[in-house]
Amino acid sequence: MTPAISVASVSKRFRVPLDRSNTLKYRMVHPRSTSKYQDFFALQDINFDIPAGEFTGIVGHNGCGKSTLLKILAGIYKPTSGSVTINGPVSPFLELGVGFNPELTARENVFVNGAVLGLTRGELTRRFDDIIGFAGLEEKVDQKVKTFSSGQEVRLAFSVAIQANADILLMDEVLAVGDAQFQAKCFDIFAQHKRAGKTVVLVTHDLGAVEQYCDRAILLDHGHIINDGAPGEVTAHYRRMVGEASDAAALAIKHGGRIALDPANPESRWGSGEVRVRDVTLVNDSGEEHHTFTSGHPMTVAVNVDVASQVNDLICGISLHRADGYTLAGTNTFICKVPVKCPPAGQAMHLEYVIPELTLLGGSYRLSIGLSSGADAHHYDKLDQLVEFRVVDESGRIGVFELGGAWTISAGKPAAALPSAEATA
């Protein structure tokens, strides 16, 4: 069967000027100078086929080549090498609103842009109320587009674009516009296109939409395809990449992965100082220092403590907070019945709290560490939400923590027969 889209060995190179020699003014002032350029490959050796009726998502970080690929599919860019074959009429949803005339009203722009899409005036007249209603702009239909917000303008452009009678739809970040209500309408359009068997290529950062609507996903990284397969598998790969990138950035800032405990804000740390936390290290299941962890995997909190003056009663506590400061959980050595013997002054001690399996789901979290006495709850050293880390959940679950339940499915009793219409008449 002939694929709807076929991409064979496609590469796209841009020539980036290293000076201003490409401007007319520079050429007039420096007629003998030579231009200096650097080649930048936005895409390199891209190969894939998309069968007719498939809903494909393209994901990746900013600058990985997603939009460039979509523009090549739409015919806006020509590939530097390779070939693209499109079998069927295409409707590109790229740079929505660019073709609008700001001096025209919403009504006038609908008819102008609809005509560009190949719709007749009669078709646009019949669909006009639905177009304006979908965009939620009933009260601004006869106002000039230049008075619209950027979101309103793009919503109107999207509402017009979906009227095109095309078998292949190319969508670039359409979910980034509008409020939650408008995005819900976009999801309904996705579902309709999927039921209608249209071929859709969606570029988005919304991994939930990819998992819910796409039959397949492609992950790009620096112009290369690094994963092409089931949406859940590809989005999990992307989440791991995001986590690893965040972790690398954190390690570059915080030497050796250890978290500096000398905050500029003194209100975040207090205590009498007989014993003090020197540093805190977060360790993964491979024994490596990290600041990003995977849900369901182990995490160890390692604490190094310096003793200025030996104390007889010492408890080490830890509490976990959401990014907004809400306390999720907490425990200490006393609750866990682990006695802590303080070494003599001038020495140090090392404590570890091992979490065998993180039940936290994706998000940013903070830890508080406390050293105190159990008798009068006196704080020797208190670090309030100074240790930050991220959790990546590869499954796409929502919320803060894993419920831990299990599904069971069994045959149920057949429903009682409903009375017929004649019997109830």
Disulfide bonds with the S-S distance in Angstrom:
none
